[in-house]
Amino acid sequence: MTHWEHLSSQIEGLASLKVLDLGSGQGAFLIDAANRGATVTGLETNPAYIKQSYEAAARAGVRITVVEGRGEALPFPDSSFDFVNLSEVIEHVDDPLLLLREVYRVLRPGGRAYLSAPNRFGIKDPHFHLYFVNWLPRRFANPFISLFGTHKNYEDKSAGRQNLMNMHYYTYSAIRNLVRPEGFTVIDIRAYRISRSLGKSFGFLVAPVYFVARTLYFDSFHLLLTKTPRSL
């Protein structure tokens, strides 16, 4: 299942909404959406990726729109979008809080956003593909990565190849507490889907196991945010 298909299963009528793909990379999400008749605007910091996105779209026979810019300073008016896709983005930006404030600004009232955030204590790191590195104190992370020879070329700033020490990872409570004060309600998509399938059995039988898995096993959290009025 592609990411677009996954989102479509959660968001009714997604193809008819005005969507922003923040951090659109080489355009895979945009092209998938275009192939399904949707119109999605991409935002990307890397000019080379923007060029590759347009080339890939031309090969696929679809039209896409990609704007160069940063998530902390979105070049769009207030209330421009119904939905924002934030997949594997928040860990790479300079200022996650400013990013969230900009997403809130460009969403219409009641608009929603998908947010993935890497788990600070996930058993396998999603960027370096190593087990247990996130269970260690951060000062031991680089020596551990060196032991397995999986460091990246950190001088290549064009592809988000950051040192693990410089990336933003979260516990579930930390990412929830970061998002909520900015005016969003938060749904854990995995928990919602499981509870919808199992009903009351989720609370009695599965919830404790799920809590442990979310804390120490999952490599990332998948959240659905909804823009609500900020309290005065």
N, C-alpha and C positions, 0 to 999 in steps of 0.2 A: 504494500500500500504506500503510495506516495504521500508526501506531506500535505499536498493539496487535498487528496482524498481523505486523509485523516481529519483535517480541519472541516471538510464538507460534511463529515459524519457527525460533527459536533455543532456546527453552525448552520442552521436551516437557511437556505437561500443564499449561501455565500457567493455564488457566481453572479448574483444580481447586486451585490454590495460594492461600494467603492472601497478598494483595498489598497493598503500600502505595505509593501514588502521591504522592511527596514534591514539593510545589510543583504542586498539581493545577490551578492557574489557573482557567479558566472551565469546567472539567469535561469537556472533549472526550474525554480518555483514559478517564475513569470511565464515561462514557455508552457509549462504544464497547465497553468491557469488559462492561458490564451487558447490552447488546444481544446479547452472545455467551454469556450465561449465567454470567459470572464475577462474583465479589464482590470489589470493590477498595475499600479505604479511602483517601480523599484527605486530604492535609494541606495547608493553605493559610494564608498570613499575612494575606491581604487579605479583610476581611469582605464587601466588594462582590462580589468574585469568587465567594465561597462562595454568596452569594445568587443570583448569576447561574447558578451551577452547578445549584442546586436547581431554578430556573425552567426551565433547558434540559432537565434530566432529566424534569421534569413534562411538558414538551411532547413529549419522546421516549417517554413512557409507561414509564419505568424508574425504579427506586429506586437512589439512591446514598447514600453516607455521606461527609461531609467534616467534618474536625475543624480548628478554628482553632489554629494553633501555628507554632513555628519549628523548622527542621531541626536547630538546635544544641541544642534541648531538647525532644526528641520526647516527647509525652505518652502513651507506651505502655510496658508492662512489657518486661522482657528477653525475648528469643526469641519475639516476638509474630508475626513474619512469615516467610514462606518466600522472598519476593521483594520487592525495593524498586526502584521506578522513579525514577531521578534524571536526568531529561531537562531540560537547559537550566536547571540549578539551581545547581551549584557555583560558577559565576562570579558569582552575585548575593548569596550569603550573606556575613555578616560574618566568619565563622571557618570556612573549609573543613575544617580539621583536626578541629575539634569536630564538625562535621557528619558526617564519616566515622566518627568514634568512636561517635556516636549510631546511625548506620546499622548498624555492627557490633553494637552492643548489642541492637538490636531484632530482628536477624536470628537465626533458629535456627541451630545448628551445621550447616554445610554449605549454608546459605541463600545466595542469590545476589542480585546487584544489577546493574542496567544503569546505567552512568554515561556521560553525554556531557560533554566538556570542550572549551572553545574553544581552538583552536590559536594560540599566540602569534605564529607566523609564517605563518599561513594566508593565501593570496593575496587572499581576499575576506572581509571581516569579517561575521560572521553577525548582528550587531546593528545596525550602521550601514550595511551593504550597500555598502561602499566597497572597491574594490580597492587593495591595496598599503599601506593604513594600518598594518597589523600588521608590515610590513617595516621600518617607521620606528622610531627610538628613541622611547620613549613621550613624551618632552618635546615632540616634534613632532606628536603625534597630534591634539590639539585644534585647532591652527592648520590642519592638513590637513582635518579635519572641517568647520571653519568655511569653508574655501575652497569646499566643495561644498554648504554650507548644510544639512547633515543632522544638526545637533545636535538633541537632544530637549528636552522640558520637564523639566529635572532637579528642579524643585521638586515635581513630581508623584511622590511617593514610593510611591504605591499600586500602580504597575504595573511596578516594577523598572527604571525608566528612569534608570539610572545613567550617570554620566560614564565613558567608556572608561578613564580613568586610575584609576578606583576599582573596576574589575572584575578578577576573577581569571582570567587566561589562562595557558596552560601549553605548554611543549614536551612531546613524548611522554615523554621520560625524566623530566621534572619531575613529571608527573601520576602516572606509574608509581612513582616514588620517594616520592611523598606517600602513595600508597595502600598499598603493600606493608608498611611497618612497622606499619600499623594492623591487620594480620592478614588481609589479602585476597590471594589469587592474582589475577592479571590476565591477561585474554585480549583482544587486539585483535580485535574482531569482524570487521572488514573483512579483515584478514590471514588469520584463521582460515577464513573462507568461501572466499577465493581459493585458499589452499593446499589446502583440501579438494577444490576443483574441479580443480585442476591437478596435485596430487600433487608429485612430485619436480621437475616443470618450474617450480614456483613458486620454489624455491631457486636454480636455475641461471639462469633467464631473467627472472623477474618481480620477485624480491625487491629487487634494486638499484633498479629503477624505482619500486617501491612505497615504498621507504625515502625517496627524494627527494620523491615525491608527499606522503607523510605529513608530511614536515618542512616543505615550502614551499607546498603546494597545498591540501590539505584544510582546510576551515574549522573542523573539530572532530574530536575522537577519540571513538570509540564503543567502550566497554570493558565486558566482562562480568567482574564481581568475584565471587569465591566466598569465603565466610567460612571461615577455617581457625583452628585453635587458635593463640593467640599464643605465641611462644617466651618462656620465662622468662629 
